[in-house]
Amino acid sequence: MSEKRILIVKTSSLGDLIHTFPALTDAAAVWPEVQFDWLVDASFGEVPGWHPGVNQVIQIDLRRWRRQGILTAWRQWRDFSPRLRQTHYDLIIDAQGLLKSAVLAARAKGLAVGYDRKSLREPIARLFYRQGYDVPRAWHAIQRTRHLFAQALDYAMDEREMDYGLRFKRDGVGEQVLLLHGSTWPSKLWPEIYWAELADLIHQSGFRPCLTWYAPEERLRAERILRLAGTGTLLPRLSLTQMAQCLAQSAGVAGVDSGLAHLAAAISVPAITLYGPTSTKLTGAMGQHQRNLSSIFQCAPCLRRECRYQGDSQVKPACYAELTPPSVWRALRCQMERIPT
C-alpha cells in the first residue's frame, strides 16, 4: 500500500477524537508509508495534529454553520464541498458512523467505507459507503474503532498493545491537581459541594487544587466551588493544546466523564474519572494510570442527559451520593503514588 492517501472522517467530539488515536497508531505502524489526512470540526481543529501519523488536518465548521440557519449552512457547504474533491483518496474511513459524517465521507473523492448497518447507531449512514464492516456495538468505542481500521486496511489486530500515540512530556511535574468539573450533560455533573470538599482534601495533603474552565457557565461553577472550598486556583481559559500540556504537568487529575478526562487518560496522567449516568463498558476512560469509579445506584447507568430520579437524596444527581470526596481522593492518591511525580 505504498504512496497512498487515506482520509479519516471523525469530526467531533473531543472524547471521540481521542478514542480514534489508538486505531491510527495501529494503522500507521502497519502502513508507515501511507499519508493519513483527517476531516474534523473546526472547534477541534488542533486535536488531530497531536498524533504524529496525521499528515493534513481539514477543518469544517459544522457547529457554526448550524447556528447560522439552513440557508447560510447550505451556502457554506456549497463553498466547502469542492475542497473535499481536491484530493483523491485511496480510502475514506468514516470512523464516526453518523449520517452527517457518512455524507461527508461520500462527498470526498475516493472509496468510502464504514460500519455495516447493524453496527451503526444511525443505520441509514450505510447507504453512503461502498463497504461496511461488522463491529459489535457492545464493544468499547476504542475497540470498535481499532477493529474498523483493521478490517478496512486489511491487517490483523493480534495482541497489538493500545497506544494513543500522544507524546506530551511530563518533565518537571508540579504539585497541582486538576479538577475537571465540566460536562455538556447536566446528569454527569458531580455535586459542587463534593468538588469543594475534594479541593480542601487536596489542599490539606500538600497539593494545589486547580479548576479548569472553557465556557462561561463552567467559569461560574468553578468560582462557586472555590468559594465553598476556601482554597484552590482558577486557571485561565486554555486552548485544547494548552490544556493537554497542563494535564501532562499535573500530579493528578479528577474529573467526570468528559473529553478532557479521556485526554488525561490518553496522556497517562494519574487520573480518576467518575461515572454516574454513563457506562464504562462503552466509553470508559482507558489509560496506563487511569481508574474509573462507577456508581452502583439503582438506576445507573441511565444514559440520560438529565437526571429523572425523584426519590430522596442528599445530593443531585443522586447516583453520585456514594462517590464521596474522601473515597475519590483515596483512589486518586493511590494512582498518583504508583508512578514518580
C-alpha positions in Angstrom: 0.0 0.0 0.0 2.8 2.4 -0.9 2.3 6.1 -1.7 -1.3 6.0 -0.8 -3.5 8.5 1.0 -6.3 7.8 3.4 -8.9 10.3 4.8 -10.3 9.8 8.3 -13.7 11.3 9.0 -14.3 12.0 12.7 -15.5 15.5 13.2 -16.3 15.5 17.0 -16.4 15.4 20.0 -13.1 15.6 21.9 -13.6 12.2 23.6 -14.5 10.6 20.2 -11.4 12.0 18.6 -9.2 10.7 21.3 -10.8 7.3 21.0 -9.7 7.2 17.4 -6.0 7.7 18.1 -5.1 4.1 19.0 -6.6 2.9 15.7 -4.5 5.5 13.8 -1.4 4.3 15.8 -2.1 0.7 14.7 -2.6 1.7 11.0 0.5 3.9 10.9 2.6 1.1 12.3 1.4 -1.4 9.7 1.5 1.1 6.8 4.1 3.8 7.7 4.4 5.0 4.1 0.7 5.9 3.9 -0.4 9.6 4.4 -3.3 10.0 6.7 -5.5 13.1 6.5 -8.2 13.9 9.0 -11.5 15.8 8.5 -12.6 17.4 11.8 -14.9 20.1 13.0 -13.1 23.5 13.3 -13.8 23.7 17.1 -11.4 20.7 17.5 -9.1 21.6 14.7 -5.9 21.4 16.7 -6.6 17.9 18.1 -5.8 15.5 15.2 -2.4 17.2 14.7 -1.3 15.9 18.1 -0.9 12.5 16.6 2.4 12.1 14.6 0.6 9.9 12.0 -1.6 12.8 10.7 -0.3 14.5 7.5 -3.0 17.1 7.0 -6.0 18.4 9.0 -9.0 19.5 7.1 -11.3 21.7 9.2 -15.1 22.0 8.6 -17.1 24.5 10.7 -20.2 22.4 11.1 -21.2 23.7 14.5 -21.1 27.4 13.4 -23.0 26.6 10.2 -25.9 25.1 12.2 -26.1 28.2 14.3 -26.4 30.4 11.2 -29.6 28.8 9.8 -30.3 26.4 6.9 -29.8 28.8 4.0 -26.4 30.0 5.3 -25.4 26.5 6.1 -26.2 25.4 2.6 -24.1 28.2 1.1 -21.2 27.3 3.4 -21.4 23.7 2.4 -21.6 24.6 -1.3 -18.4 26.6 -0.9 -16.6 24.0 1.2 -17.6 20.9 -0.8 -15.1 21.4 -3.7 -12.3 21.3 -1.1 -13.2 17.7 -0.3 -12.9 16.8 -4.0 -9.4 18.3 -4.5 -7.5 15.2 -3.3 -8.1 11.7 -4.5 -8.0 9.3 -1.5 -7.4 5.6 -1.9 -9.7 5.1 1.1 -12.0 7.2 3.2 -12.9 5.8 6.6 -15.9 7.2 8.4 -14.9 6.5 12.0 -17.9 8.3 13.4 -20.7 6.3 11.9 -23.4 9.0 11.8 -25.5 10.3 8.9 -23.6 13.7 8.9 -20.2 12.0 8.8 -21.3 9.5 6.2 -22.4 12.3 3.9 -19.0 14.0 4.3 -17.2 10.7 3.6 -19.3 10.1 0.5 -18.6 13.6 -0.8 -14.9 13.2 -0.6 -13.1 11.8 -3.6 -12.4 8.1 -3.1 -13.8 4.8 -1.8 -15.8 5.5 1.4 -16.1 2.8 4.0 -17.5 2.5 7.5 -19.5 0.3 9.8 -22.3 -2.0 8.4 -25.9 -1.5 9.2 -26.2 -3.5 12.4 -23.0 -1.8 13.7 -24.3 1.7 13.2 -26.3 3.9 15.6 -27.8 5.5 12.5 -28.2 2.6 10.0 -29.1 5.0 7.2 -25.4 6.0 7.1 -24.6 2.7 5.4 -26.2 3.9 2.2 -23.2 6.3 1.7 -20.5 3.6 2.0 -19.1 1.3 -0.7 -18.2 -1.2 2.0 -19.5 -1.7 5.6 -17.8 -3.7 8.3 -19.2 -5.7 11.2 -18.0 -4.3 14.5 -20.2 -5.1 17.6 -21.9 -2.1 19.1 -21.5 -3.6 22.6 -17.7 -3.1 22.4 -15.9 -0.2 23.8 -15.5 2.8 21.4 -11.8 2.4 21.2 -12.0 -1.3 20.5 -14.7 -0.7 17.8 -12.6 1.9 16.0 -9.4 -0.2 16.1 -11.3 -3.2 14.6 -12.9 -0.9 11.9 -9.5 0.3 10.8 -8.0 -3.2 10.9 -10.8 -4.5 8.6 -10.7 -1.5 6.3 -6.9 -1.6 5.9 -6.7 -5.4 5.9 -4.4 -6.2 8.9 -4.7 -8.4 11.9 -5.3 -6.9 15.3 -3.5 -9.9 17.1 -2.4 -8.8 20.5 -1.4 -5.3 19.5 -0.9 -3.0 22.5 -3.1 0.0 22.7 -1.1 3.3 22.1 -2.7 6.7 21.7 0.4 8.0 20.1 0.5 11.2 22.1 3.8 12.5 23.4 3.1 15.3 25.8 6.0 15.4 28.1 5.6 15.0 31.9 9.0 16.6 32.7 9.0 18.7 35.9 5.6 17.6 37.2 4.4 20.1 39.8 2.1 19.9 42.8 -1.1 20.8 41.0 -4.1 18.5 40.9 -6.6 19.4 38.2 -10.3 19.2 38.8 -12.3 18.6 35.6 -15.8 19.6 36.7 -17.3 20.4 33.3 -19.6 18.3 31.1 -22.2 19.0 28.5 -24.6 16.6 30.3 -26.2 18.0 33.4 -26.6 14.5 34.7 -22.8 14.0 34.7 -22.0 17.0 37.0 -20.6 15.9 40.3 -22.2 18.0 43.1 -20.4 21.3 43.7 -20.2 20.7 47.4 -18.3 17.5 46.7 -15.8 19.3 44.5 -15.3 21.8 47.3 -14.7 19.1 49.8 -12.3 17.4 47.4 -10.4 20.6 46.9 -10.0 21.0 50.6 -8.7 17.4 51.0 -6.2 18.0 48.2 -5.0 21.2 49.9 -4.7 19.5 53.3 -2.5 16.9 51.6 0.0 19.5 50.4 -1.2 19.7 46.8 -2.7 22.6 44.9 -6.2 22.1 43.6 -6.7 23.8 40.2 -10.0 24.2 38.4 -10.3 24.4 34.7 -13.0 26.1 32.6 -13.8 26.9 28.9 -17.4 28.0 28.6 -18.7 30.9 30.8 -21.0 28.7 32.8 -18.0 26.5 33.6 -16.2 29.5 35.0 -19.1 30.5 37.2 -19.3 26.9 38.5 -15.6 26.9 39.2 -15.9 30.2 41.1 -18.7 28.8 43.2 -16.7 25.7 44.1 -13.7 27.8 45.1 -15.8 30.0 47.3 -17.2 26.9 49.0 -13.8 25.3 49.4 -12.0 28.4 50.6 -8.9 27.2 48.7 -7.7 26.4 45.2 -6.8 28.2 41.9 -8.9 29.1 39.0 -6.8 28.6 35.8 -7.1 30.9 32.8 -9.1 29.8 29.8 -6.8 27.5 27.9 -6.8 26.2 24.3 -7.1 22.4 23.9 -3.4 22.1 23.3 -2.6 24.2 26.3 -5.0 22.1 28.3 -3.2 18.9 27.2 0.1 20.4 28.2 -1.3 21.5 31.6 -2.7 18.0 32.2 0.7 16.5 31.4 2.4 18.6 34.1 -0.2 17.8 36.8 0.4 15.4 39.7 -3.1 14.0 39.3 -6.5 14.6 37.7 -10.0 14.0 38.9 -12.9 14.5 36.5 -16.3 13.5 35.4 -16.9 11.6 32.1 -15.8 14.2 29.6 -13.4 14.7 26.7 -10.8 16.2 29.0 -10.9 13.2 31.3 -10.3 10.9 28.2 -7.4 13.2 27.3 -5.9 12.8 30.7 -6.1 9.1 30.3 -4.5 9.2 26.9 -1.6 11.3 28.2 -1.1 8.7 31.0 -1.6 11.2 33.9 -2.6 9.6 37.2 -6.4 10.1 37.0 -9.8 9.2 38.4 -12.9 9.6 36.3 -16.4 9.5 37.9 -19.2 7.6 36.2 -22.8 8.0 37.2 -25.2 8.1 34.3 -22.8 6.8 31.7 -21.2 3.4 31.2 -17.6 2.5 31.4 -18.3 -0.5 29.2 -18.9 1.6 26.2 -16.9 4.8 26.9 -14.8 4.3 30.0 -11.6 6.3 30.1 -8.7 4.0 29.3 -5.0 4.6 30.1 -2.0 3.3 31.9 -2.6 5.3 35.0 -6.3 5.7 34.8 -9.0 4.4 37.1 -12.8 4.7 36.7 -15.1 4.9 39.7 -18.7 3.9 38.8 -21.9 4.4 40.7 -23.9 1.3 41.7 -27.0 3.3 42.2 -30.3 1.6 41.4 -30.9 3.4 38.1 -27.2 3.9 37.0 -26.1 4.0 34.3 -29.3 5.6 32.9 -27.6 7.1 29.8 -29.7 10.2 30.1 -28.6 13.8 29.8 -31.0 14.9 32.5 -31.5 13.1 35.9 -35.0 11.8 36.3 -34.7 10.3 39.8 -37.5 11.6 42.0 -36.5 9.9 45.3 -34.8 11.3 48.4 -31.1 12.0 48.1 -28.6 14.2 49.9 -27.1 15.3 46.6 -28.1 15.5 42.9 -27.6 13.7 40.7 -28.5 11.0 43.3 -26.3 8.4 41.6 -23.2 10.3 42.8 -24.1 10.1 46.5 -21.8 7.1 47.2 -18.9 8.6 45.2 -17.8 10.8 48.1 -14.8 13.2 48.1 -12.8 11.1 50.6 -13.2 7.9 48.5 -12.3 9.8 45.3 -9.2 11.4 46.9 -8.1 8.0 48.3 -8.4 6.5 44.8 -6.5 9.3 43.2 -3.7 9.3 45.7 -3.3 5.6 45.0 -2.9 6.3 41.3 -0.5 9.2 42.0 1.7 7.1 44.2 2.1 4.4 41.6 4.4 6.5 39.3 7.0 9.1 40.2 5.9 12.7 40.0 
